[in-house]
Amino acid sequence: MSRGVSSTVGTAVRETVPFLAITAVWIVIMLLLYALFLLGKPAGASYGPAIHASVFVPPFVGFLGHTLREALRTP
């Protein structure tokens, strides 16, 4: 029984680590693009909350979709 549990935990960790690594890389890329977005802003421009949200919402929806797909995947 213990062997089965440790095998299951090991499999879960092996499948989770690449997903977490990809997520971390994706967050870094998003933040870099957001920094470029802010640095490229014209001096007199003032962006509202909707503009700032539009930078993060589309990738976040994709991230949630991927998370849901992984959660629903059958072993």
PQR file of N, CA, C, O and H, with PARSE charges and radii, in Angstrom:
ATOM      1  N   MET A   1       0.823  -1.194   0.000 -0.4000 1.5000
ATOM      2  CA  MET A   1       0.000   0.000   0.000 -0.0000 2.0000
ATOM      3  C   MET A   1       0.863   1.252   0.000  0.5500 1.7000
ATOM      4  O   MET A   1       0.603   2.189  -0.755 -0.5500 1.4000
ATOM      5  N   SER A   2       1.887   1.273   0.841 -0.4000 1.5000
ATOM      6  CA  SER A   2       2.754   2.444   0.917 -0.0000 2.0000
ATOM      7  C   SER A   2       3.474   2.672  -0.408  0.5500 1.7000
ATOM      8  O   SER A   2       3.672   3.812  -0.830 -0.5500 1.4000
ATOM      9  H   SER A   2       2.099   0.513   1.454  0.4000 1.0000
ATOM     10  N   ARG A   3       3.858   1.591  -1.050 -0.4000 1.5000
ATOM     11  CA  ARG A   3       4.541   1.700  -2.339 -0.0000 2.0000
ATOM     12  C   ARG A   3       3.633   2.354  -3.381  0.5500 1.7000
ATOM     13  O   ARG A   3       4.094   3.154  -4.195 -0.5500 1.4000
ATOM     14  H   ARG A   3       3.697   0.665  -0.708  0.4000 1.0000
ATOM     15  N   GLY A   4       2.359   2.017  -3.354 -0.4000 1.5000
ATOM     16  CA  GLY A   4       1.406   2.603  -4.291 -0.0000 2.0000
ATOM     17  C   GLY A   4       1.214   4.088  -4.063  0.5500 1.7000
ATOM     18  O   GLY A   4       1.110   4.859  -5.017 -0.5500 1.4000
ATOM     19  H   GLY A   4       1.984   1.367  -2.693  0.4000 1.0000
ATOM     20  N   VAL A   5       1.165   4.494  -2.794 -0.4000 1.5000
ATOM     21  CA  VAL A   5       0.988   5.911  -2.468 -0.0000 2.0000
ATOM     22  C   VAL A   5       2.214   6.705  -2.885  0.5500 1.7000
ATOM     23  O   VAL A   5       2.083   7.776  -3.477 -0.5500 1.4000
ATOM     24  H   VAL A   5       1.249   3.867  -2.019  0.4000 1.0000
ATOM     25  N   SER A   6       3.398   6.197  -2.586 -0.4000 1.5000
ATOM     26  CA  SER A   6       4.614   6.929  -2.956 -0.0000 2.0000
ATOM     27  C   SER A   6       4.761   6.997  -4.469  0.5500 1.7000
ATOM     28  O   SER A   6       5.248   7.997  -4.996 -0.5500 1.4000
ATOM     29  H   SER A   6       3.504   5.327  -2.105  0.4000 1.0000
ATOM     30  N   SER A   7       4.352   5.962  -5.167 -0.4000 1.5000
ATOM     31  CA  SER A   7       4.393   5.978  -6.625 -0.0000 2.0000
ATOM     32  C   SER A   7       3.428   7.024  -7.179  0.5500 1.7000
ATOM     33  O   SER A   7       3.757   7.738  -8.127 -0.5500 1.4000
ATOM     34  H   SER A   7       3.956   5.150  -4.739  0.4000 1.0000
ATOM     35  N   THR A   8       2.248   7.110  -6.591 -0.4000 1.5000
ATOM     36  CA  THR A   8       1.257   8.094  -7.021 -0.0000 2.0000
ATOM     37  C   THR A   8       1.744   9.510  -6.749  0.5500 1.7000
ATOM     38  O   THR A   8       1.587  10.394  -7.590 -0.5500 1.4000
ATOM     39  H   THR A   8       1.981   6.530  -5.821  0.4000 1.0000
ATOM     40  N   VAL A   9       2.330   9.726  -5.586 -0.4000 1.5000
ATOM     41  CA  VAL A   9       2.861  11.050  -5.243 -0.0000 2.0000
ATOM     42  C   VAL A   9       4.000  11.414  -6.185  0.5500 1.7000
ATOM     43  O   VAL A   9       4.077  12.546  -6.662 -0.5500 1.4000
ATOM     44  H   VAL A   9       2.457   9.007  -4.903  0.4000 1.0000
ATOM     45  N   GLY A  10       4.882  10.460  -6.453 -0.4000 1.5000
ATOM     46  CA  GLY A  10       5.995  10.712  -7.370 -0.0000 2.0000
ATOM     47  C   GLY A  10       5.514  11.082  -8.758  0.5500 1.7000
ATOM     48  O   GLY A  10       6.061  11.989  -9.386 -0.5500 1.4000
ATOM     49  H   GLY A  10       4.820   9.540  -6.065  0.4000 1.0000
ATOM     50  N   THR A  11       4.498  10.390  -9.241 -0.4000 1.5000
ATOM     51  CA  THR A  11       3.934  10.700 -10.555 -0.0000 2.0000
ATOM     52  C   THR A  11       3.318  12.095 -10.559  0.5500 1.7000
ATOM     53  O   THR A  11       3.501  12.852 -11.512 -0.5500 1.4000
ATOM     54  H   THR A  11       4.054   9.653  -8.731  0.4000 1.0000
ATOM     55  N   ALA A  12       2.596  12.435  -9.507 -0.4000 1.5000
ATOM     56  CA  ALA A  12       1.973  13.759  -9.423 -0.0000 2.0000
ATOM     57  C   ALA A  12       3.024  14.860  -9.419  0.5500 1.7000
ATOM     58  O   ALA A  12       2.853  15.887 -10.075 -0.5500 1.4000
ATOM     59  H   ALA A  12       2.447  11.820  -8.733  0.4000 1.0000
ATOM     60  N   VAL A  13       4.110  14.649  -8.684 -0.4000 1.5000
ATOM     61  CA  VAL A  13       5.182  15.651  -8.633 -0.0000 2.0000
ATOM     62  C   VAL A  13       5.849  15.776  -9.996  0.5500 1.7000
ATOM     63  O   VAL A  13       6.116  16.887 -10.453 -0.5500 1.4000
ATOM     64  H   VAL A  13       4.249  13.814  -8.151  0.4000 1.0000
ATOM     65  N   ARG A  14       6.120  14.649 -10.651 -0.4000 1.5000
ATOM     66  CA  ARG A  14       6.760  14.689 -11.971 -0.0000 2.0000
ATOM     67  C   ARG A  14       5.894  15.409 -12.994  0.5500 1.7000
ATOM     68  O   ARG A  14       6.420  16.062 -13.894 -0.5500 1.4000
ATOM     69  H   ARG A  14       5.902  13.746 -10.279  0.4000 1.0000
ATOM     70  N   GLU A  15       4.596  15.303 -12.873 -0.4000 1.5000
ATOM     71  CA  GLU A  15       3.700  15.986 -13.806 -0.0000 2.0000
ATOM     72  C   GLU A  15       3.488  17.451 -13.436  0.5500 1.7000
ATOM     73  O   GLU A  15       3.180  18.266 -14.305 -0.5500 1.4000
ATOM     74  H   GLU A  15       4.168  14.772 -12.141  0.4000 1.0000
ATOM     75  N   THR A  16       3.649  17.795 -12.169 -0.4000 1.5000
ATOM     76  CA  THR A  16       3.383  19.155 -11.710 -0.0000 2.0000
ATOM     77  C   THR A  16       4.569  20.086 -11.909  0.5500 1.7000
ATOM     78  O   THR A  16       4.383  21.257 -12.239 -0.5500 1.4000
ATOM     79  H   THR A  16       3.899  17.133 -11.463  0.4000 1.0000
ATOM     80  N   VAL A  17       5.777  19.591 -11.714 -0.4000 1.5000
ATOM     81  CA  VAL A  17       6.963  20.451 -11.780 -0.0000 2.0000
ATOM     82  C   VAL A  17       7.106  21.147 -13.136  0.5500 1.7000
ATOM     83  O   VAL A  17       7.351  22.353 -13.156 -0.5500 1.4000
ATOM     84  H   VAL A  17       5.928  18.640 -11.446  0.4000 1.0000
ATOM     85  N   PRO A  18       6.964  20.449 -14.275 -0.5600 1.5000
ATOM     86  CA  PRO A  18       7.066  21.171 -15.547  0.2800 2.0000
ATOM     87  C   PRO A  18       5.988  22.242 -15.697  0.5500 1.7000
ATOM     88  O   PRO A  18       6.254  23.317 -16.234 -0.5500 1.4000
ATOM     89  N   PHE A  19       4.775  21.955 -15.226 -0.4000 1.5000
ATOM     90  CA  PHE A  19       3.698  22.938 -15.306 -0.0000 2.0000
ATOM     91  C   PHE A  19       4.037  24.178 -14.486  0.5500 1.7000
ATOM     92  O   PHE A  19       3.811  25.301 -14.937 -0.5500 1.4000
ATOM     93  H   PHE A  19       4.559  21.082 -14.790  0.4000 1.0000
ATOM     94  N   LEU A  20       4.578  23.983 -13.286 -0.4000 1.5000
ATOM     95  CA  LEU A  20       4.960  25.126 -12.450 -0.0000 2.0000
ATOM     96  C   LEU A  20       6.109  25.906 -13.071  0.5500 1.7000
ATOM     97  O   LEU A  20       6.138  27.134 -12.991 -0.5500 1.4000
ATOM     98  H   LEU A  20       4.761  23.071 -12.920  0.4000 1.0000
ATOM     99  N   ALA A  21       7.051  25.210 -13.684 -0.4000 1.5000
ATOM    100  CA  ALA A  21       8.171  25.896 -14.342 -0.0000 2.0000
ATOM    101  C   ALA A  21       7.668  26.733 -15.512  0.5500 1.7000
ATOM    102  O   ALA A  21       8.081  27.881 -15.680 -0.5500 1.4000
ATOM    103  H   ALA A  21       7.027  24.213 -13.749  0.4000 1.0000
ATOM    104  N   ILE A  22       6.783  26.164 -16.316 -0.4000 1.5000
ATOM    105  CA  ILE A  22       6.216  26.915 -17.441 -0.0000 2.0000
ATOM    106  C   ILE A  22       5.427  28.111 -16.928  0.5500 1.7000
ATOM    107  O   ILE A  22       5.487  29.189 -17.520 -0.5500 1.4000
ATOM    108  H   ILE A  22       6.447  25.232 -16.179  0.4000 1.0000
ATOM    109  N   THR A  23       4.694  27.938 -15.841 -0.4000 1.5000
ATOM    110  CA  THR A  23       3.926  29.034 -15.256 -0.0000 2.0000
ATOM    111  C   THR A  23       4.846  30.152 -14.786  0.5500 1.7000
ATOM    112  O   THR A  23       4.559  31.327 -15.016 -0.5500 1.4000
ATOM    113  H   THR A  23       4.645  27.063 -15.360  0.4000 1.0000
ATOM    114  N   ALA A  24       5.941  29.803 -14.136 -0.4000 1.5000
ATOM    115  CA  ALA A  24       6.894  30.817 -13.659 -0.0000 2.0000
ATOM    116  C   ALA A  24       7.506  31.576 -14.831  0.5500 1.7000
ATOM    117  O   ALA A  24       7.631  32.800 -14.779 -0.5500 1.4000
ATOM    118  H   ALA A  24       6.174  28.848 -13.950  0.4000 1.0000
ATOM    119  N   VAL A  25       7.883  30.868 -15.876 -0.4000 1.5000
ATOM    120  CA  VAL A  25       8.452  31.526 -17.064 -0.0000 2.0000
ATOM    121  C   VAL A  25       7.410  32.440 -17.697  0.5500 1.7000
ATOM    122  O   VAL A  25       7.727  33.559 -18.100 -0.5500 1.4000
ATOM    123  H   VAL A  25       7.782  29.874 -15.918  0.4000 1.0000
ATOM    124  N   TRP A  26       6.174  31.972 -17.785 -0.4000 1.5000
ATOM    125  CA  TRP A  26       5.107  32.773 -18.378 -0.0000 2.0000
ATOM    126  C   TRP A  26       4.857  34.043 -17.565  0.5500 1.7000
ATOM    127  O   TRP A  26       4.632  35.102 -18.150 -0.5500 1.4000
ATOM    128  H   TRP A  26       5.916  31.063 -17.457  0.4000 1.0000
ATOM    129  N   ILE A  27       4.891  33.964 -16.252 -0.4000 1.5000
ATOM    130  CA  ILE A  27       4.693  35.145 -15.406 -0.0000 2.0000
ATOM    131  C   ILE A  27       5.814  36.153 -15.631  0.5500 1.7000
ATOM    132  O   ILE A  27       5.557  37.354 -15.718 -0.5500 1.4000
ATOM    133  H   ILE A  27       5.074  33.103 -15.778  0.4000 1.0000
ATOM    134  N   VAL A  28       7.041  35.681 -15.726 -0.4000 1.5000
ATOM    135  CA  VAL A  28       8.176  36.580 -15.978 -0.0000 2.0000
ATOM    136  C   VAL A  28       8.011  37.267 -17.328  0.5500 1.7000
ATOM    137  O   VAL A  28       8.231  38.474 -17.439 -0.5500 1.4000
ATOM    138  H   VAL A  28       7.250  34.705 -15.655  0.4000 1.0000
ATOM    139  N   ILE A  29       7.630  36.516 -18.352 -0.4000 1.5000
ATOM    140  CA  ILE A  29       7.435  37.107 -19.683 -0.0000 2.0000
ATOM    141  C   ILE A  29       6.318  38.142 -19.650  0.5500 1.7000
ATOM    142  O   ILE A  29       6.455  39.216 -20.236 -0.5500 1.4000
ATOM    143  H   ILE A  29       7.452  35.536 -18.263  0.4000 1.0000
ATOM    144  N   MET A  30       5.203  37.830 -18.964 -0.4000 1.5000
ATOM    145  CA  MET A  30       4.100  38.791 -18.861 -0.0000 2.0000
ATOM    146  C   MET A  30       4.542  40.076 -18.177  0.5500 1.7000
ATOM    147  O   MET A  30       4.189  41.170 -18.617 -0.5500 1.4000
ATOM    148  H   MET A  30       5.092  36.957 -18.488  0.4000 1.0000
ATOM    149  N   LEU A  31       5.313  39.948 -17.102 -0.4000 1.5000
ATOM    150  CA  LEU A  31       5.765  41.142 -16.386 -0.0000 2.0000
ATOM    151  C   LEU A  31       6.735  41.959 -17.229  0.5500 1.7000
ATOM    152  O   LEU A  31       6.706  43.189 -17.184 -0.5500 1.4000
ATOM    153  H   LEU A  31       5.599  39.060 -16.744  0.4000 1.0000
ATOM    154  N   LEU A  32       7.588  41.298 -17.991 -0.4000 1.5000
ATOM    155  CA  LEU A  32       8.496  42.025 -18.882 -0.0000 2.0000
ATOM    156  C   LEU A  32       7.722  42.770 -19.970  0.5500 1.7000
ATOM    157  O   LEU A  32       8.031  43.922 -20.274 -0.5500 1.4000
ATOM    158  H   LEU A  32       7.611  40.299 -18.028  0.4000 1.0000
ATOM    159  N   LEU A  33       6.732  42.125 -20.545 -0.4000 1.5000
ATOM    160  CA  LEU A  33       5.919  42.801 -21.558 -0.0000 2.0000
ATOM    161  C   LEU A  33       5.136  43.969 -20.956  0.5500 1.7000
ATOM    162  O   LEU A  33       4.970  45.006 -21.598 -0.5500 1.4000
ATOM    163  H   LEU A  33       6.481  41.189 -20.297  0.4000 1.0000
ATOM    164  N   TYR A  34       4.662  43.800 -19.733 -0.4000 1.5000
ATOM    165  CA  TYR A  34       3.945  44.886 -19.066 -0.0000 2.0000
ATOM    166  C   TYR A  34       4.891  46.055 -18.795  0.5500 1.7000
ATOM    167  O   TYR A  34       4.501  47.215 -18.934 -0.5500 1.4000
ATOM    168  H   TYR A  34       4.796  42.957 -19.211  0.4000 1.0000
ATOM    169  N   ALA A  35       6.124  45.756 -18.411 -0.4000 1.5000
ATOM    170  CA  ALA A  35       7.110  46.818 -18.192 -0.0000 2.0000
ATOM    171  C   ALA A  35       7.380  47.565 -19.493  0.5500 1.7000
ATOM    172  O   ALA A  35       7.468  48.792 -19.497 -0.5500 1.4000
ATOM    173  H   ALA A  35       6.441  44.815 -18.299  0.4000 1.0000
ATOM    174  N   LEU A  36       7.513  46.831 -20.597 -0.4000 1.5000
ATOM    175  CA  LEU A  36       7.703  47.492 -21.894 -0.0000 2.0000
ATOM    176  C   LEU A  36       6.485  48.337 -22.258  0.5500 1.7000
ATOM    177  O   LEU A  36       6.624  49.427 -22.815 -0.5500 1.4000
ATOM    178  H   LEU A  36       7.441  45.834 -20.594  0.4000 1.0000
ATOM    179  N   PHE A  37       5.311  47.839 -21.948 -0.4000 1.5000
ATOM    180  CA  PHE A  37       4.072  48.569 -22.183 -0.0000 2.0000
ATOM    181  C   PHE A  37       4.083  49.894 -21.417  0.5500 1.7000
ATOM    182  O   PHE A  37       3.719  50.933 -21.968 -0.5500 1.4000
ATOM    183  H   PHE A  37       5.198  46.954 -21.496  0.4000 1.0000
ATOM    184  N   LEU A  38       4.496  49.859 -20.158 -0.4000 1.5000
ATOM    185  CA  LEU A  38       4.520  51.080 -19.353 -0.0000 2.0000
ATOM    186  C   LEU A  38       5.642  52.018 -19.777  0.5500 1.7000
ATOM    187  O   LEU A  38       5.467  53.237 -19.774 -0.5500 1.4000
ATOM    188  H   LEU A  38       4.791  49.015 -19.711  0.4000 1.0000
ATOM    189  N   LEU A  39       6.790  51.461 -20.141 -0.4000 1.5000
ATOM    190  CA  LEU A  39       7.907  52.302 -20.574 -0.0000 2.0000
ATOM    191  C   LEU A  39       7.633  52.971 -21.918  0.5500 1.7000
ATOM    192  O   LEU A  39       8.150  54.055 -22.185 -0.5500 1.4000
ATOM    193  H   LEU A  39       6.932  50.471 -20.144  0.4000 1.0000
ATOM    194  N   GLY A  40       6.830  52.338 -22.762 -0.4000 1.5000
ATOM    195  CA  GLY A  40       6.520  52.898 -24.074 -0.0000 2.0000
ATOM    196  C   GLY A  40       5.354  53.863 -24.065  0.5500 1.7000
ATOM    197  O   GLY A  40       4.965  54.381 -25.112 -0.5500 1.4000
ATOM    198  H   GLY A  40       6.410  51.457 -22.545  0.4000 1.0000
ATOM    199  N   LYS A  41       4.795  54.105 -22.898 -0.4000 1.5000
ATOM    200  CA  LYS A  41       3.640  55.000 -22.780 -0.0000 2.0000
ATOM    201  C   LYS A  41       4.064  56.438 -23.073  0.5500 1.7000
ATOM    202  O   LYS A  41       5.073  56.903 -22.544 -0.5500 1.4000
ATOM    203  H   LYS A  41       5.111  53.684 -22.047  0.4000 1.0000
ATOM    204  N   PRO A  42       3.306  57.145 -23.909 -0.5600 1.5000
ATOM    205  CA  PRO A  42       3.611  58.558 -24.145  0.2800 2.0000
ATOM    206  C   PRO A  42       3.526  59.358 -22.843  0.5500 1.7000
ATOM    207  O   PRO A  42       2.797  58.995 -21.921 -0.5500 1.4000
ATOM    208  N   ALA A  43       4.276  60.439 -22.790 -0.4000 1.5000
ATOM    209  CA  ALA A  43       4.399  61.226 -21.560 -0.0000 2.0000
ATOM    210  C   ALA A  43       3.056  61.738 -21.040  0.5500 1.7000
ATOM    211  O   ALA A  43       2.828  61.724 -19.830 -0.5500 1.4000
ATOM    212  H   ALA A  43       4.869  60.734 -23.540  0.4000 1.0000
ATOM    213  N   GLY A  44       2.176  62.183 -21.908 -0.4000 1.5000
ATOM    214  CA  GLY A  44       0.919  62.766 -21.455 -0.0000 2.0000
ATOM    215  C   GLY A  44      -0.219  61.772 -21.316  0.5500 1.7000
ATOM    216  O   GLY A  44      -1.314  62.144 -20.895 -0.5500 1.4000
ATOM    217  H   GLY A  44       2.361  62.194 -22.891  0.4000 1.0000
ATOM    218  N   ALA A  45       0.016  60.530 -21.656 -0.4000 1.5000
ATOM    219  CA  ALA A  45      -1.066  59.536 -21.651 -0.0000 2.0000
ATOM    220  C   ALA A  45      -1.361  59.048 -20.239  0.5500 1.7000
ATOM    221  O   ALA A  45      -0.465  58.884 -19.412 -0.5500 1.4000
ATOM    222  H   ALA A  45       0.906  60.228 -21.998  0.4000 1.0000
ATOM    223  N   SER A  46      -2.624  58.826 -19.997 -0.4000 1.5000
ATOM    224  CA  SER A  46      -3.052  58.268 -18.717 -0.0000 2.0000
ATOM    225  C   SER A  46      -3.975  57.092 -19.014  0.5500 1.7000
ATOM    226  O   SER A  46      -5.061  57.271 -19.564 -0.5500 1.4000
ATOM    227  H   SER A  46      -3.353  58.959 -20.668  0.4000 1.0000
ATOM    228  N   TYR A  47      -3.544  55.903 -18.653 -0.4000 1.5000
ATOM    229  CA  TYR A  47      -4.326  54.702 -18.931 -0.0000 2.0000
ATOM    230  C   TYR A  47      -5.243  54.393 -17.759  0.5500 1.7000
ATOM    231  O   TYR A  47      -4.860  54.523 -16.596 -0.5500 1.4000
ATOM    232  H   TYR A  47      -2.661  55.757 -18.206  0.4000 1.0000
ATOM    233  N   GLY A  48      -6.449  53.985 -18.085 -0.4000 1.5000
ATOM    234  CA  GLY A  48      -7.409  53.587 -17.061 -0.0000 2.0000
ATOM    235  C   GLY A  48      -7.214  52.135 -16.651  0.5500 1.7000
ATOM    236  O   GLY A  48      -6.408  51.415 -17.241 -0.5500 1.4000
ATOM    237  H   GLY A  48      -6.760  53.879 -19.030  0.4000 1.0000
ATOM    238  N   PRO A  49      -7.957  51.714 -15.639 -0.5600 1.5000
ATOM    239  CA  PRO A  49      -7.830  50.333 -15.157  0.2800 2.0000
ATOM    240  C   PRO A  49      -8.127  49.287 -16.229  0.5500 1.7000
ATOM    241  O   PRO A  49      -7.533  48.209 -16.221 -0.5500 1.4000
ATOM    242  N   ALA A  50      -9.038  49.595 -17.150 -0.4000 1.5000
ATOM    243  CA  ALA A  50      -9.383  48.623 -18.194 -0.0000 2.0000
ATOM    244  C   ALA A  50      -8.192  48.351 -19.108  0.5500 1.7000
ATOM    245  O   ALA A  50      -8.006  47.221 -19.561 -0.5500 1.4000
ATOM    246  H   ALA A  50      -9.521  50.471 -17.157  0.4000 1.0000
ATOM    247  N   ILE A  51      -7.395  49.361 -19.380 -0.4000 1.5000
ATOM    248  CA  ILE A  51      -6.216  49.176 -20.235 -0.0000 2.0000
ATOM    249  C   ILE A  51      -5.194  48.305 -19.521  0.5500 1.7000
ATOM    250  O   ILE A  51      -4.615  47.400 -20.122 -0.5500 1.4000
ATOM    251  H   ILE A  51      -7.546  50.278 -19.012  0.4000 1.0000
ATOM    252  N   HIS A  52      -4.972  48.574 -18.246 -0.4000 1.5000
ATOM    253  CA  HIS A  52      -4.013  47.760 -17.492 -0.0000 2.0000
ATOM    254  C   HIS A  52      -4.515  46.318 -17.371  0.5500 1.7000
ATOM    255  O   HIS A  52      -3.726  45.378 -17.466 -0.5500 1.4000
ATOM    256  H   HIS A  52      -5.442  49.309 -17.758  0.4000 1.0000
ATOM    257  N   ALA A  53      -5.803  46.143 -17.165 -0.4000 1.5000
ATOM    258  CA  ALA A  53      -6.365  44.791 -17.058 -0.0000 2.0000
ATOM    259  C   ALA A  53      -6.249  44.044 -18.375  0.5500 1.7000
ATOM    260  O   ALA A  53      -6.068  42.827 -18.383 -0.5500 1.4000
ATOM    261  H   ALA A  53      -6.445  46.907 -17.089  0.4000 1.0000
ATOM    262  N   SER A  54      -6.350  44.760 -19.491 -0.4000 1.5000
ATOM    263  CA  SER A  54      -6.281  44.093 -20.793 -0.0000 2.0000
ATOM    264  C   SER A  54      -4.909  43.480 -21.045  0.5500 1.7000
ATOM    265  O   SER A  54      -4.770  42.598 -21.892 -0.5500 1.4000
ATOM    266  H   SER A  54      -6.497  45.749 -19.484  0.4000 1.0000
ATOM    267  N   VAL A  55      -3.903  43.937 -20.319 -0.4000 1.5000
ATOM    268  CA  VAL A  55      -2.573  43.348 -20.455 -0.0000 2.0000
ATOM    269  C   VAL A  55      -2.529  41.986 -19.766  0.5500 1.7000
ATOM    270  O   VAL A  55      -1.865  41.071 -20.254 -0.5500 1.4000
ATOM    271  H   VAL A  55      -4.016  44.654 -19.631  0.4000 1.0000
ATOM    272  N   PHE A  56      -3.221  41.841 -18.650 -0.4000 1.5000
ATOM    273  CA  PHE A  56      -3.133  40.621 -17.849 -0.0000 2.0000
ATOM    274  C   PHE A  56      -4.283  39.634 -18.056  0.5500 1.7000
ATOM    275  O   PHE A  56      -4.086  38.431 -17.888 -0.5500 1.4000
ATOM    276  H   PHE A  56      -3.761  42.584 -18.255  0.4000 1.0000
ATOM    277  N   VAL A  57      -5.455  40.102 -18.409 -0.4000 1.5000
ATOM    278  CA  VAL A  57      -6.621  39.215 -18.467 -0.0000 2.0000
ATOM    279  C   VAL A  57      -6.517  38.139 -19.550  0.5500 1.7000
ATOM    280  O   VAL A  57      -6.755  36.971 -19.241 -0.5500 1.4000
ATOM    281  H   VAL A  57      -5.615  41.080 -18.546  0.4000 1.0000
ATOM    282  N   PRO A  58      -6.175  38.464 -20.804 -0.5600 1.5000
ATOM    283  CA  PRO A  58      -6.121  37.385 -21.814  0.2800 2.0000
ATOM    284  C   PRO A  58      -5.150  36.253 -21.460  0.5500 1.7000
ATOM    285  O   PRO A  58      -5.527  35.086 -21.571 -0.5500 1.4000
ATOM    286  N   PRO A  59      -3.915  36.551 -21.039 -0.5600 1.5000
ATOM    287  CA  PRO A  59      -3.050  35.433 -20.659  0.2800 2.0000
ATOM    288  C   PRO A  59      -3.567  34.686 -19.431  0.5500 1.7000
ATOM    289  O   PRO A  59      -3.387  33.474 -19.319 -0.5500 1.4000
ATOM    290  N   PHE A  60      -4.206  35.404 -18.516 -0.4000 1.5000
ATOM    291  CA  PHE A  60      -4.734  34.757 -17.318 -0.0000 2.0000
ATOM    292  C   PHE A  60      -5.857  33.784 -17.676  0.5500 1.7000
ATOM    293  O   PHE A  60      -5.962  32.712 -17.081 -0.5500 1.4000
ATOM    294  H   PHE A  60      -4.352  36.389 -18.608  0.4000 1.0000
ATOM    295  N   VAL A  61      -6.690  34.151 -18.639 -0.4000 1.5000
ATOM    296  CA  VAL A  61      -7.755  33.251 -19.090 -0.0000 2.0000
ATOM    297  C   VAL A  61      -7.143  31.997 -19.708  0.5500 1.7000
ATOM    298  O   VAL A  61      -7.620  30.887 -19.470 -0.5500 1.4000
ATOM    299  H   VAL A  61      -6.604  35.023 -19.122  0.4000 1.0000
ATOM    300  N   GLY A  62      -6.087  32.174 -20.501 -0.4000 1.5000
ATOM    301  CA  GLY A  62      -5.398  31.017 -21.070 -0.0000 2.0000
ATOM    302  C   GLY A  62      -4.787  30.141 -19.994  0.5500 1.7000
ATOM    303  O   GLY A  62      -4.850  28.915 -20.075 -0.5500 1.4000
ATOM    304  H   GLY A  62      -5.700  33.075 -20.694  0.4000 1.0000
ATOM    305  N   PHE A  63      -4.200  30.763 -18.989 -0.4000 1.5000
ATOM    306  CA  PHE A  63      -3.610  30.019 -17.877 -0.0000 2.0000
ATOM    307  C   PHE A  63      -4.683  29.222 -17.134  0.5500 1.7000
ATOM    308  O   PHE A  63      -4.469  28.057 -16.799 -0.5500 1.4000
ATOM    309  H   PHE A  63      -4.149  31.760 -18.922  0.4000 1.0000
ATOM    310  N   LEU A  64      -5.827  29.842 -16.877 -0.4000 1.5000
ATOM    311  CA  LEU A  64      -6.915  29.133 -16.198 -0.0000 2.0000
ATOM    312  C   LEU A  64      -7.435  27.973 -17.046  0.5500 1.7000
ATOM    313  O   LEU A  64      -7.753  26.907 -16.520 -0.5500 1.4000
ATOM    314  H   LEU A  64      -6.000  30.789 -17.150  0.4000 1.0000
ATOM    315  N   GLY A  65      -7.520  28.188 -18.355 -0.4000 1.5000
ATOM    316  CA  GLY A  65      -7.954  27.111 -19.239 -0.0000 2.0000
ATOM    317  C   GLY A  65      -7.000  25.932 -19.201  0.5500 1.7000
ATOM    318  O   GLY A  65      -7.425  24.777 -19.172 -0.5500 1.4000
ATOM    319  H   GLY A  65      -7.261  29.055 -18.782  0.4000 1.0000
ATOM    320  N   HIS A  66      -5.708  26.232 -19.201 -0.4000 1.5000
ATOM    321  CA  HIS A  66      -4.712  25.157 -19.135 -0.0000 2.0000
ATOM    322  C   HIS A  66      -4.790  24.438 -17.794  0.5500 1.7000
ATOM    323  O   HIS A  66      -4.700  23.212 -17.738 -0.5500 1.4000
ATOM    324  H   HIS A  66      -5.363  27.170 -19.225  0.4000 1.0000
ATOM    325  N   THR A  67      -4.954  25.191 -16.724 -0.4000 1.5000
ATOM    326  CA  THR A  67      -5.072  24.588 -15.398 -0.0000 2.0000
ATOM    327  C   THR A  67      -6.293  23.673 -15.327  0.5500 1.7000
ATOM    328  O   THR A  67      -6.217  22.571 -14.785 -0.5500 1.4000
ATOM    329  H   THR A  67      -5.027  26.187 -16.769  0.4000 1.0000
ATOM    330  N   LEU A  68      -7.402  24.124 -15.869 -0.4000 1.5000
ATOM    331  CA  LEU A  68      -8.613  23.310 -15.874 -0.0000 2.0000
ATOM    332  C   LEU A  68      -8.418  22.043 -16.704  0.5500 1.7000
ATOM    333  O   LEU A  68      -8.849  20.961 -16.306 -0.5500 1.4000
ATOM    334  H   LEU A  68      -7.464  25.020 -16.310  0.4000 1.0000
ATOM    335  N   ARG A  69      -7.770  22.184 -17.854 -0.4000 1.5000
ATOM    336  CA  ARG A  69      -7.518  21.012 -18.698 -0.0000 2.0000
ATOM    337  C   ARG A  69      -6.655  19.990 -17.967  0.5500 1.7000
ATOM    338  O   ARG A  69      -6.922  18.790 -18.027 -0.5500 1.4000
ATOM    339  H   ARG A  69      -7.420  23.063 -18.177  0.4000 1.0000
ATOM    340  N   GLU A  70      -5.620  20.469 -17.276 -0.4000 1.5000
ATOM    341  CA  GLU A  70      -4.753  19.554 -16.525 -0.0000 2.0000
ATOM    342  C   GLU A  70      -5.507  18.899 -15.371  0.5500 1.7000
ATOM    343  O   GLU A  70      -5.290  17.726 -15.067 -0.5500 1.4000
ATOM    344  H   GLU A  70      -5.403  21.444 -17.227  0.4000 1.0000
ATOM    345  N   ALA A  71      -6.391  19.660 -14.731 -0.4000 1.5000
ATOM    346  CA  ALA A  71      -7.147  19.112 -13.602 -0.0000 2.0000
ATOM    347  C   ALA A  71      -8.149  18.050 -14.056  0.5500 1.7000
ATOM    348  O   ALA A  71      -8.418  17.095 -13.328 -0.5500 1.4000
ATOM    349  H   ALA A  71      -6.567  20.613 -14.977  0.4000 1.0000
ATOM    350  N   LEU A  72      -8.693  18.216 -15.245 -0.4000 1.5000
ATOM    351  CA  LEU A  72      -9.699  17.282 -15.744 -0.0000 2.0000
ATOM    352  C   LEU A  72      -9.105  16.116 -16.527  0.5500 1.7000
ATOM    353  O   LEU A  72      -9.818  15.186 -16.905 -0.5500 1.4000
ATOM    354  H   LEU A  72      -8.475  18.992 -15.837  0.4000 1.0000
ATOM    355  N   ARG A  73      -7.811  16.169 -16.765 -0.4000 1.5000
ATOM    356  CA  ARG A  73      -7.158  15.110 -17.536 -0.0000 2.0000
ATOM    357  C   ARG A  73      -7.225  13.801 -16.760  0.5500 1.7000
ATOM    358  O   ARG A  73      -6.966  13.759 -15.557 -0.5500 1.4000
ATOM    359  H   ARG A  73      -7.232  16.924 -16.458  0.4000 1.0000
ATOM    360  N   THR A  74      -7.573  12.749 -17.462 -0.4000 1.5000
ATOM    361  CA  THR A  74      -7.638  11.445 -16.804 -0.0000 2.0000
ATOM    362  C   THR A  74      -6.265  10.796 -16.832  0.5500 1.7000
ATOM    363  O   THR A  74      -5.563  10.871 -17.840 -0.5500 1.4000
ATOM    364  H   THR A  74      -7.783  12.783 -18.439  0.4000 1.0000
ATOM    365  N   PRO A  75      -5.877  10.162 -15.737 -0.5600 1.5000
ATOM    366  CA  PRO A  75      -4.543   9.543 -15.676  0.2800 2.0000
ATOM    367  C   PRO A  75      -4.427   8.317 -16.553  0.5500 1.7000
ATOM    368  O   PRO A  75      -3.367   7.692 -16.604 -0.5500 1.4000
TER
END
